[in-house]
């Protein structure tokens, strides 16, 4: 029973969704998912943990890119 692996998967999915809307929230959720996935990698649900780590990483990357794109748009139009 690995609740950390399941939580890392949920945080990874939420990180992707929120990184498209609110980038800083997506980055924080992605980081939380990555930490939980790191601690649950030795559990019996290893595939779930790896999936959570990948989704968390994708959420962090999308959040950072969305934040950079938002700053560029802000600097162009002000």
GUBA-390607 format. One line per 10 residues: number of its first residue (from 0); their letters; for each residue x, y, z of N, C-alpha, C. Coordinates in nm, 2 decimals, m for minus. Each point is the difference from the previous one (the first is absolute). Layout:
GUBA-390607
NUM) a) X/Y/Z/X/Y/Z/X/Y/Z  ...
END
This chain:
GUBA-390607
0) xxxxxxxxxx) 0.08/m0.12/0.00/m0.08/0.12/0.00/0.09/0.12/0.00  0.00/0.07/m0.11/0.09/0.12/m0.01/m0.09/0.12/m0.04  m0.03/0.07/0.11/m0.08/0.12/m0.02/0.08/0.12/m0.06  0.13/m0.01/0.03/0.09/0.10/m0.06/0.01/m0.01/m0.15  0.01/m0.12/m0.05/0.00/m0.01/m0.15/m0.13/0.05/m0.06  m0.11/m0.03/0.06/m0.13/0.05/m0.05/m0.01/0.15/0.01  0.05/0.05/0.11/0.00/0.15/0.02/0.09/0.07/m0.10  0.12/m0.06/m0.03/0.09/0.05/m0.10/m0.07/0.01/m0.14  m0.07/m0.11/m0.03/m0.07/0.00/m0.13/m0.11/0.11/m0.01  m0.07/0.02/0.11/m0.11/0.10/0.01/0.06/0.14/m0.01
10) xxxxxxxxxx) 0.11/0.02/0.08/0.07/0.13/m0.01/0.06/0.03/m0.14  0.05/m0.10/m0.06/0.05/0.01/m0.14/m0.11/0.05/m0.10  m0.11/m0.07/0.01/m0.11/0.04/m0.09/m0.05/0.14/0.03  m0.02/0.03/0.13/m0.04/0.14/0.04/0.10/0.10/m0.03  0.13/m0.04/0.00/0.11/0.10/m0.04/m0.01/0.03/m0.14  m0.03/m0.09/m0.09/m0.02/0.03/m0.14/m0.12/0.09/m0.02  m0.11/m0.03/0.06/m0.12/0.08/m0.02/0.02/0.14/0.05  0.05/0.01/0.12/0.02/0.13/0.06/0.11/0.08/m0.07  0.10/m0.06/m0.06/0.11/0.07/m0.06/m0.05/0.07/m0.13  m0.11/m0.05/m0.05/m0.06/0.07/m0.12/m0.08/0.12/0.04
20) xxxxxxxxxx) m0.05/0.00/0.12/m0.08/0.11/0.05/0.07/0.10/0.09  0.06/m0.05/0.11/0.08/0.07/0.09/0.14/m0.06/0.01  0.10/0.05/m0.07/0.13/m0.07/m0.01/0.07/m0.02/0.14  m0.01/0.09/0.09/0.07/m0.02/0.12/m0.06/m0.12/0.08  m0.14/m0.01/m0.01/m0.06/m0.11/0.07/0.03/m0.13/m0.06  0.02/0.00/m0.13/0.04/m0.13/m0.07/0.14/m0.04/0.03  0.09/0.10/0.02/0.13/m0.03/0.04/0.01/m0.06/0.14  m0.08/0.06/0.09/0.00/m0.05/0.14/m0.06/m0.14/0.01  m0.11/m0.02/m0.07/m0.06/m0.13/0.00/0.09/m0.11/m0.07  0.07/0.04/m0.10/0.09/m0.09/m0.07/0.12/m0.03/0.09
30) xxxxxxxxxx) 0.05/0.10/0.07/0.11/m0.03/0.10/m0.05/m0.09/0.11  m0.12/0.02/0.05/m0.05/m0.09/0.11/m0.02/m0.14/m0.06  m0.05/m0.01/m0.12/m0.01/m0.14/m0.06/0.14/m0.06/m0.02  0.10/0.07/m0.04/0.13/m0.05/m0.02/0.06/m0.05/0.13  m0.02/0.08/0.11/0.05/m0.04/0.13/m0.07/m0.13/0.05  m0.13/0.00/m0.01/m0.07/m0.12/0.04/0.04/m0.13/m0.08  0.02/0.03/m0.13/0.04/m0.11/m0.09/0.14/m0.05/0.04  0.09/0.09/0.04/0.13/m0.04/0.04/0.00/m0.09/0.12  m0.09/0.04/0.10/0.00/m0.08/0.12/m0.08/m0.13/m0.02  m0.08/m0.01/m0.10/m0.08/m0.13/m0.02/0.06/m0.09/m0.11
40) xxxxxxxxxx) 0.12/0.03/m0.04/0.06/m0.08/m0.11/0.04/m0.14/0.04  0.01/m0.03/0.12/0.04/m0.13/0.05/m0.13/m0.08/0.04  m0.12/0.05/m0.03/m0.12/m0.07/0.05/m0.04/m0.11/m0.11  m0.11/m0.06/0.03/m0.04/m0.11/m0.09/m0.07/0.06/m0.12  m0.03/0.12/0.00/m0.06/0.07/m0.12/0.10/0.08/m0.07  0.11/m0.06/m0.05/0.11/0.07/m0.06/m0.04/0.07/m0.13  m0.09/m0.07/m0.08/m0.04/0.07/m0.13/m0.08/0.12/0.03  m0.09/0.00/0.10/m0.08/0.11/0.04/0.09/0.12/0.04  0.10/m0.04/0.07/0.10/0.11/0.05/0.07/0.06/m0.11  0.05/m0.08/m0.10/0.07/0.05/m0.12/m0.09/0.09/m0.08
50) xxxxxxxxxx) m0.13/m0.05/m0.02/m0.09/0.09/m0.07/m0.03/0.13/0.07  m0.01/0.00/0.13/m0.01/0.12/0.07/0.12/0.09/m0.01  0.12/m0.05/m0.01/0.12/0.08/m0.01/0.00/0.06/m0.14  m0.04/m0.08/m0.10/0.00/0.06/m0.14/m0.10/0.11/m0.02  m0.12/m0.03/0.05/m0.11/0.11/m0.01/0.04/0.12/0.08  0.06/m0.02/0.12/0.04/0.12/0.08/0.11/0.08/m0.08  0.09/m0.07/m0.06/0.10/0.07/m0.08/m0.06/0.08/m0.12  m0.09/m0.07/m0.06/m0.07/0.07/m0.11/m0.07/0.12/0.05  m0.07/m0.01/0.11/m0.07/0.12/0.06/0.09/0.11/0.04  0.12/m0.03/0.05/0.10/0.10/0.03/0.05/0.07/m0.12
60) xxxxxxxxxx) 0.03/m0.08/m0.11/0.05/0.06/m0.12/m0.11/0.09/m0.07  m0.12/m0.05/0.00/m0.11/0.08/m0.06/m0.02/0.13/0.08  0.00/m0.01/0.13/m0.01/0.12/0.09/0.11/0.10/m0.02  0.12/m0.04/m0.01/0.11/0.09/m0.03/m0.01/0.07/m0.13  m0.03/m0.08/m0.10/m0.02/0.05/m0.14/m0.11/0.10/m0.01  m0.11/m0.03/0.07/m0.12/0.09/0.00/0.03/0.13/0.07  0.08/m0.01/0.11/0.04/0.12/0.08/0.09/0.09/m0.09  0.10/m0.07/m0.07/0.09/0.08/m0.08/m0.08/0.07/m0.12  m0.09/m0.08/m0.06/m0.08/0.05/m0.11/m0.09/0.12/0.05  m0.06/m0.01/0.12/m0.08/0.10/0.06/0.08/0.13/0.02
70) xxxxxxxx) 0.12/m0.02/0.05/0.09/0.12/0.03/0.04/0.07/m0.13  0.02/m0.08/m0.11/0.04/0.06/m0.13/m0.12/0.07/m0.05  m0.12/m0.05/0.01/m0.12/0.07/m0.05/m0.02/0.12/0.08  0.02/0.00/0.13/m0.02/0.12/0.08/0.10/0.11/m0.04  0.12/m0.04/m0.03/0.10/0.10/m0.03/m0.02/0.06/m0.14  m0.06/m0.08/m0.09/m0.03/0.05/m0.13/m0.11/0.10/0.00  m0.11/m0.03/0.07/m0.12/0.08/0.00/m0.01/0.11/0.10  0.11/0.02/0.08/m0.01/0.11/0.09/0.11/0.10/m0.02
END
